[in-house]
Amino acid sequence: MTRTPLTIAVIGAGIGGLTAAVALRQAGFHVNVYEQATELTEVGGGINMGPNAARILYRLGFGDALDLEAVRPASTHQRRWQDGRTLQRAPLNPRCEELYGAPHLTVHRADLLSIIASGFPRERVHLGHRLVGLADKGDSVEAWFDDGVRVMADLLVGADGIHSTVRTVLLGEEAPRFAGCVAYRGLVPAERIADLGLPIGSQSWLGPGAHFVHYFVSRGRLLNFVGWTEHDTWNREDWTDRATVARALAAFDGWHPQVGRIIAAADTCFVWALFDREPLPRWSVDRTTLLGDACHPMYPFMAQGAAQAIEDGATLAACLVAGGDDNPAEALRRYERLRRPRVTRLQDMSRANKIRFHLPDGPAQMARDAEWETAGDRSPEALRWLYGFDAGELPGL
Ligand SMILES: Cc1cc2nc3c(=O)[nH]c(=O)nc-3n(C[C@H](O)[C@H](O)[C@H](O)COP(=O)(O)OP(=O)(O)OC[C@H]3O[C@@H](n4cnc5c(N)ncnc54)[C@H](O)[C@@H]3O)c2cc1C
């Protein structure tokens, strides 16, 4: 006798929630997604997709669309803030594919979200539904929304981001902490900076209390940049009220001319405050679990937040295929057991990089630069544990 597939409610249609929805649906489950926004959007510009996440997206069937829209950076290049001296440089493509069977991509967030959304039935994405509460009913979960709608599902997945309501309901209130870092983000049409002759690669400039990253997205038509600077306080009104291109230029005053040229070529620039949370002791309670930034937000200094959310979806689907019919709550606990050590390691590494990338000029910075000259720790070979990992394969099966 064939069983009725489990029904799964995914809360949040960001990169994590939608990838999980596609993976779960392809695994045979009956999935609905509930999103508070009235349209599917992603704010901000680009995103780095390591081969660990690209592998999953290709497997889910998004290879052709990614090959069209994303960019394959040839290298990653770390440089010194003032004189542009090379601190480290490593090949990315085609090396990643040779080593790990998947490329390293840089992609516009909006392109990525629409590619993933194309793999899921539009009528199963319920927009304008802000989850306000949920309750475990023993053999199901009930969820309710601000518009009065109530739904039942066998399982519920909270993919509702760093300010997750699902997390608060499951584990209690805990406000995220301002991480003392602000990002200026912008997109520049490639023709405006053509004279710089930038290679199709990713560059990071490291200086005292700040770093600046840029790479191409959208078929190479746009250069995405993010400039991180340290600040003691964050006040939304104060920041959003200002002309931020001028403010970004001031923040990187005195840096290598290439940095200033890129910022000045942007029409507009967004400011983004970085928030943080401590790693959680658990993600799952009964028939509800968490995924992505809802349970493991991380500083973007390993460029792995979205990548790990994508991995979560692949592992969750594999755990439910392996044991969901017999004991769904145990399958969720297994998913969490498999995922937590890896994301906690990345949370820790990302935090450490905030200090490492922002060292003031002096002995510690010189020691870091000397180490980087020989270590090559950003190379695909050195990141085998990260890039070579397949989150869709369960150990012991
Ligand atoms: C400047 C910057 C650069 C970054 N660069 C990279 C990078 O290069 N590589 C990388 O892998 N990661 C990067 N990250 C991290 C990455 O952006 C996040 O980790 C990722 O987007 C998290 O995805 P998510 O789906 O878990 O959450 P989100 O993208 O936050 O999605 C959550 C969704 O849930 C919805 N929602 C929230 N509450 C409710 C509710 N109550 N009811 C219904 N819906 C709700 C929201 O509207 C949203 O659509 C970067 C982050 C920043 C800030």
Ligand as a Chemical Component Dictionary entry (heavy atoms), coordinates in Angstrom:
data_LIG
# 
_chem_comp.id                   LIG 
_chem_comp.type                 NON-POLYMER 
_chem_comp.pdbx_formal_charge   0 
_chem_comp.three_letter_code    LIG 
# 
loop_
_chem_comp_atom.comp_id 
_chem_comp_atom.atom_id 
_chem_comp_atom.alt_atom_id 
_chem_comp_atom.type_symbol 
_chem_comp_atom.charge 
_chem_comp_atom.model_Cartn_x 
_chem_comp_atom.model_Cartn_y 
_chem_comp_atom.model_Cartn_z 
_chem_comp_atom.pdbx_ordinal 
LIG C1  C1  C 0 25.971 41.792 2.829  1  
LIG C2  C2  C 0 25.745 40.313 2.846  2  
LIG C3  C3  C 0 26.450 39.498 1.983  3  
LIG C4  C4  C 0 26.240 38.126 1.985  4  
LIG N1  N1  N 0 26.950 37.364 1.119  5  
LIG C5  C5  C 0 26.740 36.030 1.083  6  
LIG C6  C6  C 0 27.447 35.221 0.149  7  
LIG O1  O1  O 0 28.260 35.717 -0.624 8  
LIG N2  N2  N 0 27.192 33.874 0.145  9  
LIG C7  C7  C 0 26.273 33.303 0.992  10 
LIG O2  O2  O 0 26.086 32.072 0.906  11 
LIG N3  N3  N 0 25.593 34.041 1.888  12 
LIG C8  C8  C 0 25.801 35.392 1.955  13 
LIG N4  N4  N 0 25.110 36.151 2.843  14 
LIG C9  C9  C 0 24.154 35.495 3.770  15 
LIG C10 C10 C 0 22.812 35.225 3.094  16 
LIG O3  O3  O 0 22.314 36.385 2.492  17 
LIG C11 C11 C 0 21.793 34.708 4.100  18 
LIG O4  O4  O 0 22.385 33.739 4.923  19 
LIG C12 C12 C 0 20.605 34.055 3.364  20 
LIG O5  O5  O 0 20.003 34.965 2.488  21 
LIG C13 C13 C 0 19.581 33.531 4.369  22 
LIG O6  O6  O 0 18.496 32.963 3.676  23 
LIG P1  P1  P 0 17.190 32.483 4.433  24 
LIG O7  O7  O 0 16.285 31.967 3.368  25 
LIG O8  O8  O 0 17.553 31.612 5.571  26 
LIG O9  O9  O 0 16.592 33.812 5.099  27 
LIG P2  P2  P 0 16.008 35.124 4.415  28 
LIG O10 O10 O 0 16.679 35.406 3.136  29 
LIG O11 O11 O 0 16.038 36.183 5.471  30 
LIG O12 O12 O 0 14.491 34.753 4.070  31 
LIG C14 C14 C 0 13.509 34.701 5.062  32 
LIG C15 C15 C 0 12.136 34.867 4.397  33 
LIG O13 O13 O 0 11.119 34.664 5.369  34 
LIG C16 C16 C 0 10.144 35.676 5.269  35 
LIG N5  N5  N 0 9.519  35.823 6.595  36 
LIG C17 C17 C 0 10.066 36.356 7.711  37 
LIG N6  N6  N 0 9.207  36.290 8.737  38 
LIG C18 C18 C 0 8.074  35.691 8.254  39 
LIG C19 C19 C 0 6.830  35.338 8.845  40 
LIG N7  N7  N 0 6.560  35.584 10.132 41 
LIG N8  N8  N 0 5.895  34.742 8.060  42 
LIG C20 C20 C 0 6.134  34.480 6.750  43 
LIG N9  N9  N 0 7.318  34.808 6.135  44 
LIG C21 C21 C 0 8.267  35.395 6.892  45 
LIG C22 C22 C 0 10.930 36.890 4.825  46 
LIG O14 O14 O 0 10.093 37.862 4.224  47 
LIG C23 C23 C 0 11.923 36.272 3.834  48 
LIG O15 O15 O 0 11.392 36.178 2.536  49 
LIG C24 C24 C 0 25.302 37.544 2.880  50 
LIG C25 C25 C 0 24.587 38.356 3.748  51 
LIG C26 C26 C 0 24.800 39.727 3.743  52 
LIG C27 C27 C 0 24.030 40.579 4.691  53 
# 
loop_
_chem_comp_bond.comp_id 
_chem_comp_bond.atom_id_1 
_chem_comp_bond.atom_id_2 
_chem_comp_bond.value_order 
_chem_comp_bond.pdbx_ordinal 
LIG C1  C2  SING 1  
LIG C2  C3  SING 2  
LIG C2  C26 DOUB 3  
LIG C3  C4  DOUB 4  
LIG C4  N1  SING 5  
LIG C4  C24 SING 6  
LIG N1  C5  DOUB 7  
LIG C5  C6  SING 8  
LIG C5  C8  SING 9  
LIG C6  O1  DOUB 10 
LIG C6  N2  SING 11 
LIG N2  C7  SING 12 
LIG C7  O2  DOUB 13 
LIG C7  N3  SING 14 
LIG N3  C8  DOUB 15 
LIG C8  N4  SING 16 
LIG N4  C9  SING 17 
LIG N4  C24 SING 18 
LIG C9  C10 SING 19 
LIG C10 O3  SING 20 
LIG C10 C11 SING 21 
LIG C11 O4  SING 22 
LIG C11 C12 SING 23 
LIG C12 O5  SING 24 
LIG C12 C13 SING 25 
LIG C13 O6  SING 26 
LIG O6  P1  SING 27 
LIG P1  O7  DOUB 28 
LIG P1  O8  SING 29 
LIG P1  O9  SING 30 
LIG O9  P2  SING 31 
LIG P2  O10 DOUB 32 
LIG P2  O11 SING 33 
LIG P2  O12 SING 34 
LIG O12 C14 SING 35 
LIG C14 C15 SING 36 
LIG C15 O13 SING 37 
LIG C15 C23 SING 38 
LIG O13 C16 SING 39 
LIG C16 N5  SING 40 
LIG C16 C22 SING 41 
LIG N5  C17 SING 42 
LIG N5  C21 SING 43 
LIG C17 N6  DOUB 44 
LIG N6  C18 SING 45 
LIG C18 C19 SING 46 
LIG C18 C21 DOUB 47 
LIG C19 N7  SING 48 
LIG C19 N8  DOUB 49 
LIG N8  C20 SING 50 
LIG C20 N9  DOUB 51 
LIG N9  C21 SING 52 
LIG C22 O14 SING 53 
LIG C22 C23 SING 54 
LIG C23 O15 SING 55 
LIG C24 C25 DOUB 56 
LIG C25 C26 SING 57 
LIG C26 C27 SING 58 
# 
